[in-house]
Amino acid sequence: MPHYIFTGSNSTKNKPSAGARQGDKRIAARPQCLKLGIDVHWTQYTVVAQADGASPRPARRFTPAGFLAWVVAQRAEAREVHSCYEAGAFGYVLHRKLVALGIKNVVVRPRDWDEYHKKVKTDRRDALALCGMLERHLAGNTEALCVIRVPSEAEEQSRGQTRQRDSLVKDRGRIGNRGLGTARYYGFDLPARWWRPRAFVRLAGELPAHLYETLARWQALLLEMDRQIAALTALIEAAASAGERPAGVGALTAGTLDREAGEWRRFQNRREVASYTGLIPGEHSSGASHRQGAITKHGNRRMRTAAIETAWRLLRFQPGYHAVKRLGPALQQARLRGQSARRRKLLVALARQFVVDWWRLRTGRASPAQLGLRLAHPPPVPVASP
């Protein structure tokens, strides 16, 4: 016969202990989603946290190591932790550390968070704005944040070589111009690339001794820059030499385009490719008014520069290219009429079309023959056996 045990309201056998009750409260208070807006500096992080739909907490400041330790504790308390910070000079190191800890982090494009132009900018305000925009982003508003694709470490290192080369070329130009400016200050002129050994030797008999000595110090730097630029150029071209390339598209250009894009298959359509280069026209439309202006230039600047340079070469080396056939006559007419503005617009259109076609080539959506492109080194024609 079964036995039933009845306990009254004053029984203590089945009552939870004080520790258990506190544990239940902790479980009940465990947030489903914790959002973190992070304003990143080299020695200090300013963080604003928001649990679920509650009001954001006051901003807190951490050292980099202290922040990571705090994030680990928050990860244990919340079911999900989302965070965001602006891309900048410190790269994606913090992003990779957060992802390794199980945090769902996104890196976003920098912007001016002072929308009302109050002329008040603090780390606390930036972190608070980031946290608020992250909440809207997670709620489905895709326009709240402009999320940046984080490259892999291999892509980042490969891209760093082309960017270092660009920096060296610019630095070489600055130092060369300083030497030219110094010579003109004393009433002398210098030839182009005056630091090259042959040109500099000829200057010994034309310039005063004090000016020649001053230029010699800069020449040593410029010659070393020449060597480093040549080494990086050879490295990039060697990596890009594999495969077929259209005439007019050098190995350096191909390497720059591929390294800056990272992975061409990440683009879903031609609009995404064109937008990434910043070669699309700006627009100001309201009501019945519809007006397009200059290109936005919101995109990858290095890829945009390479595309513009290639467009000039395509006019010469690719007369059968479908975009040259379509835009070439108008470009020639604009040149004859002296319409420089129209010529620039047409050239931008050609560059934009080339980048889209390069994406098609790299992803196998089209072949050079389908686009009317002539290969620089066409494959050998097989000879029929007798």
N, C-alpha and C positions, 0 to 999 in steps of 0.2 A: 504494500500500500504506500503510495507516494506521500512524502512529508512536505508541507509547505511552511515556509518561514515568513512571517509577517513582521515588518519593522515599523514602528511608529515614527512620527515626525521628529521625535526627540532622540531617535536612535543615532549613534555615531559610527556604526559599523560601515554603512555604505556612503557616508559623507566624504567627499574628496578633501584631501589635506590642503593646507594653505599653499604649499609649493605647487600642488597640482592645479589649484585654481589660478595661480599666477601664470603657470605654463599655458593654461587654456587661453588666458588673456593675450599672452604673447603670440600664440598661434592665430588667434582671431585678429590681432592687430598686424599680422604680417602682411605687408603691402603686396598686391599683385604685380605692380609695375612701379619701379623707381626710376625717375628721369633725372639726369645730371647734365647741367649746362656748365662747360668748363672753359674758362678763360686762361689760356696757357702762356706762361712766360718761362724763361730759362730756370729761374730759381724759385718760382712761386706759381701755384695754381689757385685760382679763385673759383669756387664751385658753389652752385645753387642746386639744391635737390628738391624734388617734388614727388611725393608718394601718391600714386593713383590720381584722383581728382581733387586732392586737398590743395591748400594754398602753398606756394613755394616757401621753403624754409629760408631763414636768413643765410646770406652768403658766408662761406667759410674759406679760410686760406690754409693751404698746405704746402709743405715742401714736396718735391716730386716723389721721394721715397715714402713720406707720410701719407700722401694721397693714395698710392697704390695699396698700402696697408689698410687704409680706411675703406677702400673699394672692396677689398677682400671681405671685410666684416659686413659691408652692406650686401654683398652678394650672398652671404649666408642668411641674411635676414629677409631679403625680398625674393620673390619667385622669379622675377625678371628685372634686369637692370639695363637701361638704355642710356647712352651718353652721346654727346657730340661736342666737337670743338672745331675751330676755324683752321683751315690750312695756312701754313706760314713757313717761317724760316726753320722750324724745328722738325719738318718732315713728318713722317708717319711712324716714328718710333713709339710714341705714346699709343697710337692706334693698335699697333701689333701687340703691345703689352696688355692692353685692355682686352683685346680679343682672346689672348692666351688665358686670361683670367675668367673667361666666360661672359664678358660684358658685350652687349650688342652696341658697338660704337659706330658712328658715322663721322666722316670728316666733311665739312661743309665749306663752301666758298666764302671768303671774307666779305663783309659788307659793313656799311655804316649803320649802326643800330640806333642812331639819333634821328629817327624818322621825322620828328617835329622840330628839329633844328634848335634844340634848347641850349646847345653849346656846352653840354655837360657830358663828359665821357669818363667813366670810371670802370675798373675791372668788375665791380659788383653789378653795375648796370648791364655790361656786356654779358656776363654769365647769366643774369636773370632773363635777358632777352633770348639767349640761346636756349635756356630751359623752356621758356614759353613757346618758342617756335618748334622745339622738339616735340612738345605735347601736341601741337597742331599737326605736325608731320606724322606722328604715330596714329593720329585720329583719321588720317586719310587725305589731308591737304598736301598734295604733292608740290604746291608752289610755296609752301612755308620755308623750306630749306632747299638750297641747291647742293645736292650731295655729290661729292667728288669721288670718282673711281680711284681706289687705292691700288697702285701698281704693285706687282710682286717685287721682291727684293732683287731678283735677276733683271727684271725690266727697269727698275730704278737705277741699278748700276750701269746697265747698258745705255740708258738715256743720259746718264751723267757724263759719259764720254763725249757725246755730241755737244752737250751744253758747256762742258769745260772748254771744248774747242772754240765755241762761239765766244765765250768770255775772253779767251786768250787773243782771239782776233780783234775784239773790241779794245782790249788793253793795249795791244800793239798799235792800233790806230791812235789811241790817246797819247802814248809816249812819242810816237812819230810826229804827231802834231805839236807836241811840246818842244821837240827839237826844232821843228820848222819855225815855230813862233819865236824861239830864242834867237835863231839866226836872223830873222827879219827884224827883231828888236835892234840888232846891231847893223842893220842895213844890208844883209846878205840873203840870198834866196837859195833854196835847196831843191834838188831834183826829187822826183817821186821815188819812194823807197830809198832814201838817201843813206840808210844804214847798211845796205848791202856792201859786201867787201870791195867790189870794183868801184862803185860810186863813191864810197867813203875814202878810198885811196886818192882819188882825183881831187877830193876836197882839201887834202893836206896842203896843196900849193895855192889854194884860193882863199882860205879862211885864216883869220888871225890865230895865233897859237892858243890864246885863252879860250876862244870859241871852239876850236877844234878839240881841245881837252874836255870841255863841257859836253860836247856831242859824243865824244868817245865813251863816256860813262853810260849814256843812254844807248849807244850802239851795242855795248856788251849785253844789255838786257834784251834789246830787240833781236839780236842774233840768237839768243837762247830761246826766245819766244818762237822765232821761226823754226827752230829745231823741234820744239815741243808740238807746234801746230802741225808740222809735216809728219811727225810720228803718229799723232792722233788721227790725222787724215788717212794715213796708210792703214791704220788699224780698222777704221770705220769702213773704208772701201774694201778691204780684204774680207770683212764679214758680210758685206752686201754684194760682193761680186758673183756669188753663186746665183744661178738662175738667169732667165732671159730678161733683158731690160730694153725698153724702146729707145730708139735713137733720140738724143737730146736729154735723156734722164740719166745723169751720171750716177756712179756708185755712191758718191757722197750724198747726193740728193735722195737716192733711194734709201740709203741707210738712215738718214735723218727722218724721213717720213715714217719709216717702219718703227724706228725706236721711239719716236714721239707718240705714235698711235698705240704702241704696246701690243695690242691684240686687235686686229682688224675685225674679227668676227664678233666683237662685242657691239658693233653698230648694226642695228636692225634694218635701217633703210638709208637712202641717200640723204634725206633731210638731216638725220643725226650726224652724218659725216660732214656735210656743209656747215652745220651749226657749230661743230667742234672746231672748225678752222676760223670761225668768225668772219667768213666771207659772204654772209647773207646780208641783205639790205635791212636797215632799220625801218621801222614803220610807226606812223602816227595817224591813227584812224579813229574817228569819232562820228557817230551818226552817219550822214551821207558822205562825209569827207573820208577820203582814202589816199594817203600819201606815203610813199616810200622814199627814204633818204640814203645817206651814205652807209657803208657796211658797218656792222655793229662792232667788229674787232673784239668781240667777247668770245674768246676761244684760245687755242694754242697758237701763240705768236710765232714760234719757230716753224711750225708747220705752214702757217700762212705765208711766211717769208719764202720758204722753199717752194711753195706752189706758185707764187708770183714770178720768181726767177725762172722756174721751169716753163711757165707760160710763154715767156719771151723766146726761149729756145725752141719750143714746139712750133712756133710760127716759121722758123727757119728749117727745122729738120723733119717736120711731120706734116707736109702739105696734104697728105691723104687722111689725116685724123679727122673724125667726123665733126669735132668741135671747131677745128680750124677751118674746115669747109664752110661751116655755118657762120662763124664770126669773122673769119679772115677778110672777106671783101669789105665788110663794114669797118674793120680796123684800118685797112688800107685807105679807104675813102676818108675816114676821120683824120688820118695822118696827112693826106694831101690837102685837106681843107684847114688844117691847123686846129682841129677841134681836140685839144688835149684832154679836156674833161671827159668827153665822150669816149676817147681812146682808152682812158684809164678804166672807165666803167666796163668797156668791152673786154679789156684784159683781165679784170677781176672775174668776169663771167667765165672766161676761158680757164682761169686758174681754179675756180670752183668746180667746173665740169671735170677738169683733170683729176682733182682729188677724189671725186666721186668715182671716176673710171679707174683710178688706182686702187680704190677699195674693191671694186668689182674684180680687178685682176688678181688682187691678193687673196680674195675669198673664193675664187673660181667661178664667179658669176658670169664672167665674160673672158674671151680670149683676145690677144692683141689684134688678130685678124678681124674679129667682129667689130672692133672699135676703129679699125683703119690705121693702126699703129704699125710702123715699120721697126723691126728689131735692130738694135745696134750691132749685134753679132748673131745673125740668124743661124740656126742649127744647120750643119752640113746636109746637103741633099744626098740621100743614099743612092749609090750607083748600082744599077742592075747588073747582076752577074751575067757574063756571056753565056 
